[in-house]
Amino acid sequence: MGRLYESGENYLETILILGTNGQPVRSIDIAREMEVSKPSVSRAVGILRDGGFIDVDADGYITLTDTGREVAERIYERHRVLTDWLMDIGVPQEIAAEDACKLEHDISAVSFEALKNHLRKSHPSVPTT
């Protein structure tokens, strides 16, 4: 399995979020949510499928593989924690969410764990893993 780039991580995170309501995820749903073209989604879906991150059934419904779910959940956790942290220090919600999206891909595991440990002292609801 090759290295997954930021855009691939964003697609996996979007598939995770769209699938949480129990509805099947299709390429058109991803295109709408991410505000990208259908050809961009088709290309990404092919790369993610070939990389073993997603499965696509005969009807075009997309599901995360175990590996894809693991990556998506890691990125989504980073997004939530970083967004909450930025809002806690006074950043408006929309800007916090945008900045968290940029940070979630580049922050090291060591720094993210240290940030979570620090935040847990004042916010016991911060996840432990």
C-alpha positions as semicolon CSV with decimal commas, in nm:
position;residue;x (nm);y (nm);z (nm)
1;M;0,000;0,000;0,000
2;G;0,143;0,337;-0,103
3;R;0,154;0,664;0,084
4;L;-0,183;0,829;0,118
5;Y;-0,175;1,199;0,038
6;E;-0,378;1,475;0,202
7;S;-0,646;1,470;-0,067
8;G;-0,691;1,094;-0,022
9;E;-0,724;1,143;0,352
10;N;-0,988;1,409;0,290
11;Y;-1,185;1,172;0,067
12;L;-1,171;0,896;0,330
13;E;-1,281;1,137;0,603
14;T;-1,572;1,252;0,385
15;I;-1,680;0,894;0,315
16;L;-1,670;0,822;0,689
17;I;-1,882;1,128;0,770
18;L;-2,133;1,065;0,491
19;G;-2,169;0,702;0,595
20;T;-2,244;0,776;0,960
21;N;-2,613;0,830;0,890
22;G;-2,646;0,474;0,761
23;Q;-2,707;0,582;0,402
24;P;-2,496;0,432;0,125
25;V;-2,225;0,663;-0,008
26;R;-2,201;0,734;-0,380
27;S;-1,954;0,936;-0,583
28;I;-2,211;1,212;-0,637
29;D;-2,252;1,248;-0,259
30;I;-1,878;1,292;-0,220
31;A;-1,863;1,545;-0,505
32;R;-2,141;1,752;-0,347
33;E;-1,995;1,736;0,005
34;M;-1,641;1,824;-0,102
35;E;-1,751;2,065;-0,377
36;V;-1,534;1,892;-0,638
37;S;-1,610;1,761;-0,985
38;K;-1,736;1,411;-1,054
39;P;-1,423;1,333;-1,261
40;S;-1,207;1,430;-0,960
41;V;-1,407;1,195;-0,739
42;S;-1,387;0,915;-0,997
43;R;-1,009;0,948;-1,011
44;A;-0,980;0,952;-0,630
45;V;-1,215;0,655;-0,594
46;G;-1,001;0,455;-0,836
47;I;-0,682;0,538;-0,647
48;L;-0,838;0,463;-0,307
49;R;-0,987;0,136;-0,433
50;D;-0,655;0,027;-0,586
51;G;-0,482;0,120;-0,259
52;G;-0,714;-0,101;-0,056
53;F;-0,882;0,185;0,133
54;I;-1,233;0,148;-0,010
55;D;-1,456;-0,103;-0,182
56;V;-1,701;-0,013;-0,458
57;D;-1,987;-0,253;-0,527
58;A;-2,156;-0,321;-0,861
59;D;-2,411;-0,045;-0,793
60;G;-2,138;0,213;-0,726
61;Y;-2,182;0,225;-0,349
62;I;-1,861;0,302;-0,164
63;T;-1,758;0,153;0,170
64;L;-1,441;0,187;0,371
65;T;-1,219;-0,116;0,418
66;D;-1,079;-0,174;0,766
67;T;-0,763;0,009;0,662
68;G;-0,961;0,295;0,510
69;R;-1,179;0,325;0,821
70;E;-0,870;0,337;1,044
71;V;-0,720;0,623;0,843
72;A;-1,052;0,808;0,821
73;E;-1,118;0,780;1,195
74;R;-0,766;0,902;1,277
75;I;-0,804;1,206;1,053
76;Y;-1,157;1,280;1,176
77;E;-1,045;1,260;1,539
78;R;-0,764;1,505;1,464
79;H;-1,011;1,735;1,291
80;R;-1,254;1,734;1,585
81;V;-0,988;1,782;1,853
82;L;-0,804;2,056;1,663
83;T;-1,129;2,239;1,577
84;D;-1,243;2,230;1,941
85;W;-0,902;2,344;2,064
86;L;-0,890;2,638;1,822
87;M;-1,243;2,741;1,918
88;D;-1,149;2,716;2,287
89;I;-0,871;2,968;2,233
90;G;-1,106;3,210;2,061
91;V;-1,095;3,124;1,690
92;P;-1,437;3,152;1,521
93;Q;-1,590;2,811;1,437
94;E;-1,569;2,840;1,057
95;I;-1,204;2,947;1,064
96;A;-1,121;2,686;1,329
97;A;-1,267;2,410;1,111
98;E;-1,075;2,533;0,804
99;D;-0,748;2,558;0,995
100;A;-0,801;2,220;1,161
101;C;-0,841;2,067;0,815
102;K;-0,497;2,200;0,723
103;L;-0,331;2,099;1,050
104;E;-0,481;1,749;1,077
105;H;-0,271;1,619;0,790
106;D;0,064;1,762;0,896
107;I;0,078;1,734;1,273
108;S;0,292;1,444;1,390
109;A;0,146;1,166;1,600
110;V;0,378;1,269;1,885
111;S;0,262;1,633;1,882
112;F;-0,104;1,537;1,847
113;E;-0,087;1,298;2,144
114;A;0,090;1,565;2,351
115;L;-0,181;1,815;2,258
116;K;-0,455;1,568;2,354
117;N;-0,282;1,496;2,687
118;H;-0,259;1,868;2,756
119;L;-0,623;1,927;2,664
120;R;-0,743;1,635;2,877
121;K;-0,634;1,824;3,188
122;S;-0,905;2,085;3,129
123;H;-1,138;1,887;2,899
124;P;-1,192;1,532;3,028
125;S;-1,402;1,449;2,720
126;V;-1,098;1,452;2,491
127;P;-1,049;1,097;2,357
128;T;-0,766;0,893;2,505
129;T;-0,661;0,714;2,185
